[in-house]
């Protein structure tokens, strides 16, 4: 159950006065929309639904009705009532095809279907957007969602073609780096390792924006590591650790630098990076793995006391870890 904020009644006073003084007028309808928008802007979405519905019912000829209709759909979406959101957005498309909110409504319908795992419907709605609204500001977003939906359905060739659209047709946009990475990930899943490396490398070499570069290095590192090229993988992960310390993948990269050093037999450096990961990223969600491999490195360095300390901490702090049994066996 979502607890919504209370709306200060004093914020509504002026609008309520207009409705009282000029019942049924254009100004009254505008005031009713104002009341609904106050609820919406304050994230009181249940109240917003009530007030937008009231405007639609009581002012059926008002020229701003399309705005109320769109924000009613948005309010349902914010309440995670996606079927209701889709229904109201489709009403807007049918009743107000020239509304300035058509693009937003198509985008909302597509997203609502995707969130609920209706990938075929997602593709249909976003293709409607890109086919019939070529100037839409969401066109590159739409192609990304089409690509993700095809990817979820296992139609990887179609996904690659969709992800290629923001790269080929709409530069510059917010999704070129992301699309390039998605294509690389798909090729990696298909064991097309050489071409899989090419795509994220483009993000690093061809795009001036730093966005996505850390993730690109990480994907390349993963490919190298999965093929047994530990030295090249280490180079990619170390670049993230050195140049992109605050990205989402940074804690994982630091751990993998240590892991690569352990595979190469340089356990002293491995421990240094495992310690760095513990100190710098206290909320790292894979601390059990970090502790386990740090313990293994200490064991390889003939330091049983430190090794046992790592294994004991893993066992005590992460009793549900898949590594717990292995840690118990490693303790001397």
C-alpha positions, 0 to 999 in steps of 0.5 A: 500500500502506497502512502501518499502525501496530504495536499494542503487545502490552502493550495486549492482555495483559489481554484475552488473559489473560481469553481464556486463563483463561475460554475460550468464556465471555461474558468471553472474547468481550468480551475478543476484542472489546476486542482488535479495538477496540484495533486499530481505534482505533489505525487498524490496520485490517487487524489489526482485520479479523482480530480482528473476524472471529475474534470472529464465528467463535469467539463466534457467540452473543455479544450484542455480535456486532452491534458486531463486525459493524459495526466489521468493515464500518467497518474494510473501509471504512477500508481502501477495500475498499468492496465488502467493507464493503457486504457486512458492513454488509448482514449486520448489517442482515439478522441484527441489524435492531434493532441500535443500529448500523443507522443507521450501517450504512445510512449506510456502505452509501450512502456506499460506493456513492457513492464508487464512482460507483454513484449509483442504488444510493446513492439506493436505500440513502439513501431506505431510510434516510429512509423506514424510519428517520425518527428516524435521526440521518443523515436530513439527511445522507441527503437531501444524498447523494440530492441529490448523486447525482441531480445526478451523474445529471443529474436536476436537478429531483429533486436540487433536491427532495432538497436542499430536504428539509433546508431544509424539514423538519429545521431546525435541522441541519448542512446547510441552508446547504449545501443552499441553495447546492447549489440555487443552483448547479443553477439557475445551471447551468440558466441560471436566473440570477435564481433562482440568486442568490436561493438563496445570498443566503438563506445570507447573509441568513437564517442566523445561522451564518457557515458557507457565507457565503463560498462564497455570496458567491463563487457570487453573484460568479460569476453576476454575472461570467458575466453581465458585471456586473463591479461587482456581482461585485467587491462580492461577492468583496471581501466575502469578502476583507474578512470571510472571509479564512480560508475555502477560497474566500478565495484565489480571491476575492482573485484575482478582486477583482484580476481585476475591477479589471483588467476595470474598467481600474483596473490599479493596484488590480488589481496591489495585489490580485494582490500580496496574493494572492501574499503571503497565499496562498503555496499558492494553486493558480492562481498562474500565472493570478495572475501572468499577469493581474498581468503584463497589468496592469503592461503596461497601466500601461506598466511592461514590466519588471515585466510581463516579470518576472511572465511570466518567473516564470510560464514558469519556475515553471509550464512546464505551464501553459495560459497559458505560450504566452500569457505568452511572446507577452506578453513584450516 
